[in-house]
Amino acid sequence: MSDNTLSVAVLGTGIMGFPLARNLARAGLDVRAWNRSPGKAAPLTADGVRVAGSPAEAVRGADVVLTMLYDGPAALDVMREAASGLRAGAVWVQSTTAGLDGFAALAGFAGAHGLVLVDAPVLGTKRPAEEGKLTVLAAGPEGVRDILSPVFDAIGGRTVWVADEAAGGAATRLKLVVNSWVLTVTHGTAEALALAKGLGVDPAGFLGAVEGGPLDMGYLRAKSRLILEGGLTPPSFATTTAEKDARLIVAAGEQAGVRMDVTAAGAERFRRAAEQGHGQEDMAASYFASFDG
């Protein structure tokens, strides 16, 4: 650290990475950021973030490297590009949803380059990311927890340490379990509203029937609002990304001897919705997969 200010490099400034970098800078940390499409990172300069021209430039001298990229292979490719700027002993906060195989490859890279790996996927989408209210699921050595406290405090409302070492991917495993539930609820909402449309049922009647009871939930209300009011863009969580996560969950289940039939069917719904032109809309666009054309 220079001048006792923690230096953080954020690699990936998409839907999630952009607000993470901004909140870190607003918390007073020394932040550098990089994105494959430079224009997506450029507005961060207004918050004091230094935008780098390459991953290696972004990580050079950084105390903490935070990756928030599309998937495991993308994170590995970017870290390979960053390799010449990495210093042994730097803390790598890996927040990409990478799946089990993807995480194993990333852990191997960390070991080969002397990085202190922290498995740290997050729960939440665009709005909680913007508000700094994500839940961070973290697995890593106790010795880095104090170092990372200002990082996690800036991006999240809660940090859950699930293991004292990252190699086993405990936080990634928990994230996959949570995401399996999130995707299931999303599809359930989409299908219920699609069936209501098909049967000529007023969706307000459906929502009113479950209101305040054990079948009601905030997530049902939020996703229903997006579908009924046409608020699918910009997405909180894009349909194509949701399909990717669903397939990671199915693959993890296969490795564990667990059949994820609902998640597998959901992945196909996301694929159909994307094929219909809804790939960059919110994953609630699963609704459209219920209809031909």
N, C-alpha and C positions, 0 to 999 in steps of 0.2 A: 504494500500500500504506500501511496505517496501522500504526505501531509495528513496521514491518518484517515484519508478518505478512501473508502472502498471503491475499487475500479471494477466495473462490470461490463462485459461484452455480451450483447444480445444478438444472436444469430437467428434471423427470421423475424420480419416485422409485418406479418399478415394480420388476420383478424384478431389473433390473441397476442402475438409478439409486439405489435405496435403499442397497445396500451400498457403492456408490461414495461417496455422501455421508457415510455413517458412517465409512468408512476415511479419508476426507480430514480429517474432524473429529478422529479419533483420532490422526492424524499431526500435530495441532497447528495446522492451518490454520483460518482464519476462514470458516466455511461457512454459507451460507444455502441453503435448499431450497424448491422449490415443486412442487406436483403438482395436477393438475386435480381429483383426489379428495383433499381435504385430510387425510382420515383415514389415508391411506397414508403421508403424510409426518410426521404427528404424533409417532410413536414416536422419531423422530430427535432430538427435544429432549433425550432422556436422554443422548445423546452430545455435547450442546453445540451441536447444529445449530439455527440460528434458522429457523423455518418461516415463510415469507412468504405473504401473502394473495393476491398476484398476481405474475406474471412480472416486471412493472416494479419492484415492490418488492424482489424477490429480487436483481435485477441492479444496482440502484442503487449506484453506487460500487464495484462489483466489479472486481477486476483480471482475473479469469478467469471466463468463463461456459462451463459444460459442459452440453451438451444430450444427453440420453439418452431419446429419445421413440420412438413407435411407427414412424413413417416420415417421409419427407421433407416431405410436406405438413403433417403434424402439427408438425414442428419449425419449419417456416416460419410457421405460424399462431401458435405460442407466441412466437417471436422478434418477430413483429409486435406482439403484446401487450406485449412487454418493451421495445419501441423507445423509449418515453419515458424509461426509466431507464438506457439504455445510454450509455456514454461513448465517444467516439471514441478509438481506440487500445487499447481493451480487447481481450484475447485471447479468441477464441471457439474452444473445443475442441468440435468437432462430432463426436459419437460415435454418433449415430443411424445405423442402416443405411438409407441413403436412396436407393440406386440412382443411376444416372448422371444421369437427368433431375432427380431430386430434389436431388442434390448441386449441379447447375448453378444451380438456383433459389436455393439457400442461399448459394452463392458470390456470386451477384448481390446478395443482401441484405447480405452482409458488406461488399461494396465500396461500396454505397450509404450505409452507416452508419459507414464508417471503422473497421471492426473488423479485427483481425489474425486471419485465419481459419487454423485448424489442422484439417486433415482427420484425424480420429483414431478410426476404428472400433476395436473391441476383439475379440479372439478369446477365447472362453471363455463359460461359462454361469453359472448362479446360484452354484454352490459356489466356483469360482475367484474370482468377484467378491467373495463374502463373505470369502474368504481373502486378498484383495489379490494374487492370482496371475494376473491376466489378462495377455495379451500385447497391448500397445498398438501398433497400426500407425499411424504418424504421418507426415504430410506438412505442412511449413510452414517458414517462414524460420528460418535458423540463429539469428537474434537472439533468438528466444523459447525456445530449448531450455533454457537455464539457468533461465529463469523457470518453465518447466513441469516441471522436474525433480522438485520435491517433489510435484507433482500426480500425475505418472505413477508415481513411486516408491510413492506411497500406494495406488494402485489396481491396479498391475500388478507382475508379477515380471520383466517384460522389455519394453523399448520398442524397436521397430524403426522407425528413421527411413528412409522409402522415397523421399523427395523433399524438396528444399529450398524448395518452394512448394506451396500447397494447391490452387491454381486448377484444375489438371489432374485433380484427384481421384485421384491415384495410389494413395493408401491405400484409398479406397473401391473402386477396381478390384481391388486385391489381396484385399480382404475378400470381394468377390463370388466370386472364384476359389476362395478357401478354403472359403466357405460351400457352393459347388457340390459340393465333395468331402464335406463334413460331411453334407449332406443325402443324398447318394448312399449313403454308408455307413449312415446311419440306415435308409433304405428297404431296403438290402440285408439288414441285420440283421432287420428286420421281416418281409420276405418269406420269408427262410430259415426263421424260426421258424414262420411261418404255414404254409409248405409242410410242415414237419415235423409240425405238428398235423394237417394234412389227410391225410398219408400214414401217420399213426400211428407216427412216429419219435420216440423220446424226445429232447427237445432237449438233454439232457445228453450224449447220444451224439454229436450234431452238434458241440457245443462241445468235447467230448473229442477228436474226430477232428482238429480243427484246432489243438488246444492246443500252444503252443510252436513252431509252424511259421510259415512266411511268410504264411499266411492268417489268423493270429491277430492280434488287436490289442486294446488296452485299451478302445477305444471300442465294439467288438463286445461285450465283456464287460459294460461299463457299461449299454448299452442293452438287452442281453438280460436283465440282472438286473431292470431296471425292468418289462419286459414279463412276465417269468415270475413275479416276486414281487409284482406289482400295485402298484408304486411310482410310478405316473405322476402323482400329485399330492402336493404342489405341483410344478408343472413346473420343470425347469431351463430349458427353452425351449419355449414353448407351440406347439401345432399350428397355430393361426391365424397366429402370427407366422412360423412356418416356411413356411407357404403364401405369405405376403406376400414373404418373402425369395426363395423359389423363382421367383416371377413377376418379381421385379426382375432375377434372374439371366438368365431367359429373354429379357427385354426388352433387357438389355445385350448378350447374344449376338446378338440380331437386329440391333442397331445396328452390331455388328462383323462381320456377315455369317457368324456362327457358329450352327449349329443345336444347341440344347441339348435334344435329344429326351428324354434320361433325366430331366433336371430338370423338363421340362414334364410328363412323365408323373407325376413325383413330386408336383408341385403338385396334380394331380388326386387323388392318393392322400390328401394332406393335406385337400383339400376334402371328400372323401367321409368321412374320419374325423371332421372337424368336424361334418358334416351328421348323423352318427350320434351326436353328443353329446360328442365327445372334443376339442373345440376348445381348451379351457382345460387340457387334460392335456399332459404332455410329448409332444414330437413323435414319440417312439417309438410313440405311438398310431397311427402309420401302419400298424401291425400289423393293426388292425381293418378297414382298408380292403380287406383281402384277402378279407373275408367279407361276404356279403349280410346286411343287417339288423343 
